[in-house]
Amino acid sequence: MILGLVGTAVGLFLVGVSETLWLLLVGLAVMSLASGLVFATTTALISLSAREDEQGVVLGVAASVTGLARIAAPLAGAFLFQHVDVSAPMVLGAVLFALCAVGAAWAVGRRPAVAPTP
């Protein structure tokens, strides 16, 4: 997942700063592959973090939050595009994904070691 977060950040950044078609295509390819790793893993982690009888509710809430983000993000992106810079939405997305990667790496480092079961 951390690799996916970093890759998505890199892809978003490349898309945001690209001035050639080839750099744009590379950024889109990296972002597409890496974000596939992130979102599949995130859904699995959300599901596994809930008790079996709560998984439906937890996944429903996660889907609702995702839907809200898919409404709010384009509005925020359009504002940044118009009032800051055309690359601002992608660069901000890259920064947010990089922060998520740092947070995930920190969380993995704090996870207690699990003894193997016999």
C-alpha positions in Angstrom: 0.0 0.0 0.0 2.8 2.4 0.8 4.3 1.8 -2.6 0.9 2.5 -4.1 0.6 5.8 -2.2 4.1 6.9 -3.2 3.4 5.9 -6.8 0.1 7.8 -6.9 1.8 10.9 -5.5 4.5 10.6 -8.1 2.0 10.1 -10.9 -0.2 13.0 -9.8 2.9 15.3 -9.6 4.1 14.3 -13.0 0.6 14.9 -14.5 0.5 18.3 -12.7 3.9 19.5 -14.0 4.0 17.8 -17.4 4.6 20.1 -20.4 4.9 17.3 -22.9 2.6 14.6 -24.0 5.1 11.8 -23.1 5.6 13.1 -19.5 1.8 13.3 -19.2 1.4 9.7 -20.4 4.1 8.4 -18.1 2.4 10.3 -15.2 -1.0 8.9 -16.0 0.4 5.3 -16.4 2.2 5.5 -13.0 -0.9 7.1 -11.3 -3.2 4.4 -12.8 -1.2 1.5 -11.7 -0.3 2.8 -8.3 -3.8 4.0 -7.4 -5.1 0.5 -8.2 -2.9 -0.8 -5.5 -4.1 1.9 -3.0 -7.8 1.6 -3.4 -8.0 -2.2 -3.4 -5.8 -2.4 -0.3 -7.7 0.3 1.5 -11.0 -1.5 0.9 -9.5 -4.7 2.3 -8.0 -3.0 5.3 -11.3 -1.2 6.1 -13.2 -4.5 5.9 -10.7 -6.3 8.1 -10.7 -3.6 10.7 -14.3 -4.2 11.6 -15.9 -7.2 13.3 -17.7 -9.6 11.0 -21.1 -8.4 12.0 -20.1 -4.7 11.4 -18.4 -5.0 8.0 -21.4 -4.1 6.0 -21.9 -0.9 8.0 -18.3 0.0 8.0 -17.9 -0.5 4.2 -21.1 1.4 3.6 -19.8 4.4 5.6 -16.5 4.2 3.7 -18.3 4.1 0.4 -20.4 7.1 1.5 -17.3 9.1 2.4 -15.7 8.1 -0.9 -18.8 9.4 -2.7 -18.7 12.7 -0.8 -15.0 13.0 -1.8 -15.9 12.4 -5.4 -18.3 15.4 -5.2 -16.1 17.8 -3.2 -12.7 17.1 -4.8 -13.7 18.3 -8.3 -15.2 21.4 -6.8 -12.0 22.1 -4.9 -9.9 21.2 -7.9 -11.8 23.6 -10.1 -11.3 26.4 -7.6 -7.6 25.7 -7.4 -7.3 25.4 -11.2 -9.0 28.8 -11.7 -7.6 30.8 -8.8 -4.2 29.3 -8.1 -2.6 27.5 -11.0 -3.6 24.9 -13.6 -1.2 22.4 -11.9 -2.4 23.1 -8.4 -5.0 20.4 -8.1 -2.6 17.7 -9.1 0.3 19.0 -7.0 -2.0 19.2 -4.0 -3.2 15.7 -4.6 0.4 14.5 -4.8 1.2 16.2 -1.5 -1.8 14.6 0.1 -0.9 11.1 -1.1 2.7 11.7 0.0 1.4 12.6 3.5 -0.7 9.4 3.5 2.4 7.4 2.5 4.3 8.9 5.5 1.4 8.2 7.8 1.1 4.6 6.6 4.8 4.0 7.0 4.7 5.4 10.5 1.7 3.2 11.3 3.5 0.1 10.0 6.5 1.0 12.1 4.4 1.2 15.2 2.6 -2.1 14.6 3.6 -4.7 17.2 5.4 -7.7 16.0 3.2 -10.7 15.8 4.5 -14.1 17.0 4.0 -16.9 14.6 1.3 -19.3 15.6 2.4 -23.0 16.0 
